[in-house]
Amino acid sequence: MNNETTKAALTELPMLLLRGLVVFPKVMIHFDVARDKSVKALTAAAKGNKLIFLAAQSDNAEETEPEKIYRVGVVAEVKQLLKTPGGITKVMAEGLYRARLVNIVSNDPYYTAEVKKYPERNAKIDPLEMEALVRAVKDEFKAYCQNMPRMPKDYIESIIGSDDPKSIFDNIAVSMPLPVSEKQQLLEANGLHIKLSMLLAMLSRETEVLGIEREIQERLRQQVDENQREYYLREQMKAISHELGEDDSIQDEAYDYLDRINELALPEEISEKLCKEADRLARTSSSSQEAYVIRNYLDTCLELPWNKFTKDKIDLKKTRSVLDKDHYGMEKVKDRILETIAVKKLNPEGSGQIICLYGPPGVGKTSVAKSIARALGKKYVRISLGGIRDESDIRGHRKTYVGAMPGRIIDALIKAGSSNPLILLDEIDKISGDYKGDPSSALLEVLDSEQNSGFRDHYIELPFDLSKVMFITTANDLGTIDPPLKDRMEIIELTSYTREEKFHIAKEHLISKQLKKHGLKASQLKIADKAIYMLIDYYTREAGVRGLERQIAALCRKAAKEICDGEKTKVSVTASNLEDYLGHKKYIEDVVSHTDEVGVVNGLAWTSVGGVIMPLEVLVMDGKGNVEATGSLGDVMKESSKIAVSYVRSVADRYGIDGNFYKEKDIHIHAPEGATPKDGPSAGVTMTTALVSALSGIPVRGDVAMTGEITLRGRVLPIGGLREKTMAAYKEGLKTVIIPAGNKGDLDEVDKAVKENMEFIFADRITDVLDAALAKKPDISRKGEAHSAAVLPMNDDGGRVPVHSSRRGR
């Protein structure tokens, strides 16, 4: 019997799910329906007893889940349905009573639900307490309406003038823009007293929120009042200009600039400055010179990569792979670059050191910077500083000048399109100052990682952060760089390439590059290894490989001509036919003494194009003690000759030399290739050895080369360029090199092939050099006769007759 009674209490009705809406009993409501299931449910109700169960859903999904449907709703009567052309159905319904959702019977073609009436249980309450509660609700509602100016006056008066607690609750609950969850709480609450208490709390909170919101709006209105005033004035000016038939494009252009400025979300200082310029543009005639200046200025500023960054790809293995692929050798340079990148990886926010790649032309300074940018995924921009004499090239011109433009740093950032590119400052040693300013001084701020976070170009007059930019500079001569500027950079030296390095670079990089450039396949042109060595030795004389690349390009052109003429299908260049393509040899071999001679020593020199053999010749003749030094010798080398003479006087007895030679003999010291200037202290041991040989008559070994600076006391001091000098000796087939003991650690930089095929003698004192270089021990018994041995008999060609020795290979 109870089950039947329960079943009888359940009613099966069409169910309509409401989004953002809660219906209350005894309230007429209007709403729109668009969902297909909702329209079908309304249609079914209208055709039946006109009853439908209205339940709210907690989300706004098109197809909601059952757990998102509130269990308490209202059974309503459909009063009117009106279908509009747009597919929207307008509904008027009246809530009848509160009901609880028991079960969803079906959801196709519309929702059907079993519902049970859910009557309110009103507890007994003191009438005075109810009256007090109603008054409190009315007072709070008045306060709420004061902050809601759009509330209809008649509606407010109907609520204030009513004495029915139920009517007051229904009207306020329906009209207040409360969240669905709070309105659902009011619907589900039992008892009018409880509902009014909840409504009072909600009214109080909403009134407080509206009050705070009003204060915020008032403050905001005060802040934007001036901007609004300007906006309205501009609109009025625009309307007046339009009525007068004037061109209003300048106004639109100014508004477009303002929109672009706001989109960038710039710092306040920058945004305010640019907005002022846009306002000036709006008030300027479109045909005036000032409008042209302002447009250029705004375009330049807005083209800058504000807040635009590329993501760095900090992968040491990949970077090493890229550097090895693009460049042969240069291990120290690669290691130093990898160290910088490793630090950047561990401390991304840290300010990195500015790197200066220093070395002779053509050794790959610029290409190294390109490879770094490619490995790190950075944008690459090169700024050539050669010949710059004006500070404005770096910092830009004041925009008040006609034709003003930003400096090269800002221009490079615009080209890069990011705030963290790699900028190469090429040939930084070639800048110089004049009456227009000193560019070196302007670069001090750019290259100072502690200051460049707020770099101001004279043209844009706004701070731009350069601290994320990776600066790399290149130089050929450190001596011409301003000391404060040089102090801001870490110098990484790229030395000249050795003969072996040039060979590998040509074979692994240059030949393939030129073949591709000239449209040739590897099978169409073959260059033999010996031919490459000949190109290096006899057709180029340089520190880098640019000249070598040009010679390879010449071979490619000649090969292309022969192939296109149909003379050959493939060309092979060998040592025997190289001259047929490139003509006679452009450079001769270094003058080297391969035989034991008196007064002739193979010295080693380091030039801008690498190491060379520099033989020194000494002749001793009867005279008055004059010392002559020829061969375009610099002051340092001339001083070395004086030191050598003084030292030989001090050890004359030890080597059987007449102690009065400096009074009775004239000495002539000569370095061949007199047209080539020579200087430096490293020829000291060479001069001393040649003097001892010439004065004592003892030959010098022809398979020995030497380098080193000497002191008056006979000590041998370290020198530079050991790597290049030893390579020159190796190339000429010399077997032994005498070097200062202080250069022993520099052997790590010497080419492996050189170390394996040559003997190195380390000299602390000049006596060590003489012991190793002289072909025989001095005969002290012949003292006083040695000077005559220095004047050698002449052969038919006018040359000296060599003195052979059995002590070769010592």
Secondary structure, 3 states (H helix, E strand, C coil): CHHHHHHHHEEEEEEEEEECCCCCCCCEEEEEECCHHHHHHHHHHHHCCCEEEEEEECCCCCCCCHHHECCEEEEEEEEEEEECCCCCEEEEEEEEEEEEEEEEEECCCCCEEEEEECCCCCCCCCHHHHHHHHHHHHHHHHHHHHCCCCCCHHHHHHHHCCCCHHHHHHHHHHHCCCCHHHHHHHHHCCCHHHHHHHHHHHHHHHHHHHHHHHHHHHHHHHHHHHHHHHHHHHHHHHHHHHHCCCCCHHHHHHHHHHHHHHHHCCCHHHHHHHHHHHHHHHCCCCCCHHHHHHHHHHHHHHHCCCCCCCCCCCCHHHHHHHHHHHCCCCHHHHHHHHHHHHHHHHCCCCCCCEEEEECCCCCCHHHHHHHHHHHHCCCEEEEECCCCCCCHHHHCCCCCCCCCCCCHHHHHHHHHCCCCCEEEEECHHHCCCECCECHHHHHHHHCCCCCHHHEECCCCCCEECCCCCEEEEEECCHHHCCHHHHHCEEEEECCCCCHHHHHHHHHHHHHHHHHHHCCCCCCCEEECHHHHHHHHHHCCCCCCCHHHHHHHHHHHHHHHHHHHCCCCCCEEECCCCHHHHHCCCCCCCCCCCCCCECCEEEEEEEECCEEEEEEEEEEEEECCCCEEEECCECHHHHHHHHHHHHHHHHCCHHHCCCCCHHHHEEEEEECCCCCCCECCHHHHHHHHHHHHHHHHCCCECCCEEECCEECCCCEEECCCCHHHHHHHHHHCCCCEEEEEHHHHHHHHHCCHHHHHHCEEEEECEHHHHHHHHECCCCCHHHCCCHHHHCCCCECCCCCECCCCCCCCCC
